[in-house]
Amino acid sequence: YERAHTWNLAAFAYYKQENYEEAIKAYQRMLKTEPEYIPEGLRLDTIKKLGQLSLIVENYKAAIYYSKKLLKLMPVPDPAVYITIGQAYYNLEEYKKAEKPIRKAINQTRKTDRKVKENWLLLLNAVYYSLLDFKGMQLVLRELITEYPRAKYMLNLAAVYSELDDTVAQTTLMESLYESGHLQKENQLVNLANLYMLHKVPYKA
């Protein structure tokens, strides 16, 4: 029991020094201590940290291994663990594999009526962008705008509508941004003018 806690303390010290490789080694040594002497909560927390640290040092396959191992042991899955898996697959450029765990984390969080983290939605949006899945991007950007209303997300959604040839929705969004003072760049204003001309509104153009 004392040996396990000593390795845990050493790992924490290495982590605070940003010596992540040594922190990983210390956590691994802790897990090699006789299982019956390690409290279950500490063991699960250690496996979770090994997954997160593996992600930091860009050992993505190890991050996936530890995270999947943790999910099998947890009585109630932690959405953040699914995000670690999704982030690792994304960094490995295995975008289709990344989509499922990220979406699972988001759906699981929604079921508990908690707010989904902004960076989780951005990660899923990046996955869809890499897959050139504009319909997927449309859905995620709508979620982002609902929960984190920012002009940049509305601009991104307008660009997605353009890719989907939905110029009516694109014009509506761009007009809303213009009227609220969020269109400042020359290309944005020219784009809106062209959309007005397309829909035969020359006065507004």
Disulfide bonds with the S-S distance in Angstrom:
none
